[in-house]
Amino acid sequence: MSLAPDTPPHSWDEPTWRGLVDFVRAGRSLKPKSWPGGARCAVALSFDSDHETNELRDGGNSIGRLSWGQYGNRRGVPRIREVLDRFGAKASFFVPGVAAELYPDEQKSLVEDGHEVALHGWIHEVNTQVPPAQERELMLRAADTLERVTGIRPVGMRTPSWDYSPATLAIAEELGLVYDSSLFADDDPYEILSNGRPTGIVELPVEWIRDDAPYFMMNRFGGQRPYTPPTAVLDIFLREFEGAYAEGGLFLLTMHPHVTGYRSRIFILEELLRRITEKGDCWVATHADIARHCARENGMELRG
């Protein structure tokens, strides 16, 4: 399914190119006038617990890469949780349905500790490569799985690889989701529009700059190599946080247990939380709590 016609883009008329732009669009800013407890800014830490699904999605050909995914569960998540516990921080874990089936105890324990477990597809599928009806079935199956495993119906999603198909937003609306965290149109929360229509869904925007994967991922047979030293990544993340703090906005960070959970990288999370804690006026919360606060402060009807 594609929104673009089978003609050269230079030949498109205005309704065509404008229709593509307006199909999913950023609406009004939902940055609140104040954060809870008089906090200066909000901090949303998130972890995409892909585990083995990155390799399974691509056919599961590499036993080595499957074991890399297992590292996320065996070592990555426990290290991350220890750091979060030490600083009393709550976070959001975006979990594919297959990963939840592989590691149900991990998800149950996260929810019991006050963290959020949210949607991240079924098998980390690429939505634009899946027929719309199948994308819907996979998303509903994933939501049912997370609810069965954790006892809580997920209220938010992050699409695998931040990939949006023409059907994705309609499925999110059907599920009654409070928020999405897959799009890039701002630094701070905004309401998603669909062809100019307010959807009532809060977008908590992401950015590759605020993601560990572009700096650290490795592909043995491709050109992808972790060229960026961990200290440089920490510097980038800290500058993003300091900018959000100065503006009184949202600092949202995306990490992966099988990427950040190593001995030489976990200090990035530790140092970030140390700096955030030292400020004394930052609200560190789950994506769901931040989205609900933004919705309430802007007079939106709460979904989910």
Secondary structure as UniProt FT lines:
FT   HELIX           9..11
FT   HELIX           14..22
FT   STRAND          24..29
FT   HELIX           36..38
FT   STRAND          41..48
FT   TURN            51..52
FT   HELIX           53..57
FT   TURN            58..59
FT   HELIX           63..71
FT   HELIX           72..76
FT   HELIX           77..87
FT   STRAND          92..95
FT   HELIX           97..102
FT   HELIX           104..112
FT   TURN            113..114
FT   STRAND          116..119
FT   HELIX           127..129
FT   HELIX           132..150
FT   STRAND          156..157
FT   HELIX           160..162
FT   TURN            166..167
FT   HELIX           168..174
FT   TURN            175..176
FT   STRAND          179..180
FT   STRAND          190..194
FT   TURN            195..196
FT   STRAND          197..203
FT   HELIX           208..210
FT   HELIX           213..216
FT   TURN            220..221
FT   HELIX           230..247
FT   STRAND          250..255
FT   HELIX           257..260
FT   TURN            263..265
FT   HELIX           266..279
FT   STRAND          282..284
FT   HELIX           287..297
FT   TURN            298..299
//
